[in-house]
Every structure is written in C-alpha cells, then in structure tokens.
C-alpha cells in the first residue's frame, strides 16, 4: 500500500469546492477526497497500479480533470493536477474575502487562560463567590465568542452573490440581444415600407392622367425622402415618416380633385391613398416594438400588400 500526493493549480476560490475521485482501473475501488484550499491532497493505502483521477467542480457540467496516474509500489507518488484556469472565466465563482477570525481567536485564548486558572482546586477546598462569578463570566464569554464565530464563518441565509451576478449578466446579454435583434428587424421593415411606398407612388401616378412631370417628380422624390433615415431611432423616424406620408397624400388629394371618378376608384390609386393615410395618422412611438406594431397597422391598410411592391421597387437590405 502506497501514498499518492497531488497538487491542484487552481486558486483557493475554485479549489475549496473541488472534489477528486480516484478509481482503481483493475479492482474498481473508488476513493473521493477533498483538497485543502492550497490545492494539496494526499491519499494513503492505495494499491500500486493505474488509478483514474477525476476532478469535479459543482459549477461545471463536465470533469475539469480526467487522467490516469501510475501509483508506484516502491515509493510515494506525486502527481500534479494541472487544470486550465480559463475554463472558469464564465462560471459564477466569486472570490469571497476571508473572515477576520483573529479577534475572536484572541479572546478565546484569553478565556482559556482564565478557565485554567481555576483548574487547580483540591478536593474539599471551598469555591468562593468571586471564583464562581469569574468562572461564570468565562463561560458566558465563550458562548458569545462562539456565537460570533458562527456568524463570521457561516453567512446568514447561505447567500450566493456570485450566482446572482451571473444571472444579472445573462439577463443583460439577453436584453442586449433582443434590443439588437429588434432594431435589425425594424430597420428591415422600414426598408420594405420605403420601397413599397416608392412603387405604389409610381404605379398610382401612371393611372392619373393629369399628373404633370413636375408633380410626378416631386411626389417620387418625397417617397424617396425616407431612404436615408432608416437608421434613425424610432421617435425621429416615425415623425419623419408621418410628414412624408402627409405630403404625398396632400399631393394625391389635389390631383384626384380634378380627376375623373374612374381614376379615384382605380385600385392602385385607392391603395396608395389608404396606405399613406395609415402612415400619416400613426401615433408617435419611442420603441422599436411600438414602431413594428404601427408598421403592421399601415401594411394591413394596403390592399395590394407591401412585399411584392418592395421587391418590384428595388433591393432590400443590400441583398
């Protein structure tokens, strides 16, 4: 039977929760030991031969170390356990400062001396009131010191601040993901609406005979006015979109006032009128979620939809 000494390279904050399991590769015998905070551990009375060494940490789903070690039969065996410390970078392990036990330990040492001072009584000797009161005070102080010691070494409620911090970090990452994802979706929707608006203006003006080249160009330019605003925040973009839609609708109403009833009833003309009316009457928004809701409201007002018009008008998202 021989001894196996091992040394972990992990810091005390990680080592304190580590468990090391040794399994004999021939007999199947298992030993589980907990290392000291400095990473050292020793296991006695091991059969010589191959032993599988596995190191586990409760915050990791896999073994942080798994190797075979040869235990020699003629001398003690030393095996370093080198664990890559970077695997713990995203694990909720917090370096908790050591409790200051010095004052309590000093007080207990003093109380020990006081108690031993009364330990030389002989049979039949009287116990005076002062001696009794001194001993009672010593016992009382020991009780208070023990109570304080338990508070220092055992936090009330067994809190895990490192886990709370990790959960807050994950929540922040999820929130940032949703913010970025929401912004990307909204900006794609903006481009589709812009291209659809341009296509609807062009299609409707082809059905309005009294649209002069100047009016046609002005309306088409207004429809393209949003092309350089798709990266703005929701508040600025929605305000600009309302102004653009209002301009186009005013120009369309002026044209239709002099047009034949058949022109006013044309599906493409009515589609543009309803689409711009929905955009022009959108309430102010401040978030991407609110903006997407308003985009869907305007899109539903279009009898011909926006996807096909957007695809006909140009390329979306640079694709």
Secondary structure as GFF3:
##gff-version 3
##sequence-region A 1 319
A	DSSP	beta_strand	2	8	.	.	.	ID=ss1
A	DSSP	alpha_helix	12	15	.	.	.	ID=ss2
A	DSSP	beta_strand	18	24	.	.	.	ID=ss3
A	DSSP	beta_strand	30	33	.	.	.	ID=ss4
A	DSSP	beta_strand	40	46	.	.	.	ID=ss5
A	DSSP	beta_strand	49	57	.	.	.	ID=ss6
A	DSSP	beta_strand	65	71	.	.	.	ID=ss7
A	DSSP	beta_strand	77	81	.	.	.	ID=ss8
A	DSSP	three_ten_helix	85	88	.	.	.	ID=ss9
A	DSSP	alpha_helix	102	116	.	.	.	ID=ss10
A	DSSP	alpha_helix	129	153	.	.	.	ID=ss11
A	DSSP	alpha_helix	161	205	.	.	.	ID=ss12
A	DSSP	alpha_helix	213	223	.	.	.	ID=ss13
A	DSSP	three_ten_helix	224	228	.	.	.	ID=ss14
A	DSSP	alpha_helix	234	256	.	.	.	ID=ss15
A	DSSP	alpha_helix	261	264	.	.	.	ID=ss16
A	DSSP	alpha_helix	267	280	.	.	.	ID=ss17
A	DSSP	alpha_helix	288	301	.	.	.	ID=ss18
A	DSSP	alpha_helix	307	313	.	.	.	ID=ss19
###
